[in-house]
Amino acid sequence: MMHERVSGSRYFDGPRTDRTTLLAQTFRSLGKETAIVFMAVVLYNAPVELIAEKLEMQPTHVVRRFKHAVSALRHPSRSMALRDYAFGSEDFDRTRLIDGDLRALIREWRVAAMFEPICEQCKRPLDIPWVAALQPRPGRPRRYCSNACRQKAYRTRRQ
């Protein structure tokens, strides 16, 4: 006896954190250096020269590893699950893609410590808006976290 399935009734949309752990698993399967290169470019908008310097490799190797990571993420075995997550729900929020498992991976591999921009005055990490990864801001990159730090650095230089 065949039961007709009502659309969406059988497959419950599970919690987001269970589905986004796929990102951390995918990065682990790419290999540490390849995943670090990809995260540095996408999450921290780091230039190729900085990545090459921090990972002690040639800039051409950085570009090659980034291309490898992109092609691996485009593979149907990974892209279908990510696509279903991104476009499967109406309340998709890009800022929630980085879950606890991916944050733990970033901490474990010390990606943030290597590539996160730091205020030149107070040495705290600068906030990078999500839009910066998708569309770089025009002009020079920020050097200070606030106008107060910028003014303090100016006064220090003048003395």
FENZI-V898750 format. One record per run of one state. SS is the DSSP state (helix for helix, strand for strand, loop for the rest). FROM is the first residue (numbers start at 1). TO is the last residue. Records with the same first field share a line. If there is no record, write none. Layout:
SS = FROM-TO  FROM-TO
This chain:
loop = 1-15  31-31  45-47  56-58  75-75  89-93  97-99  109-110  116-117  119-124  126-129  135-146  159-159
helix = 16-30  32-44  48-55  59-74  76-88  94-96  100-108  111-115  130-134  147-158
strand = 118-118  125-125
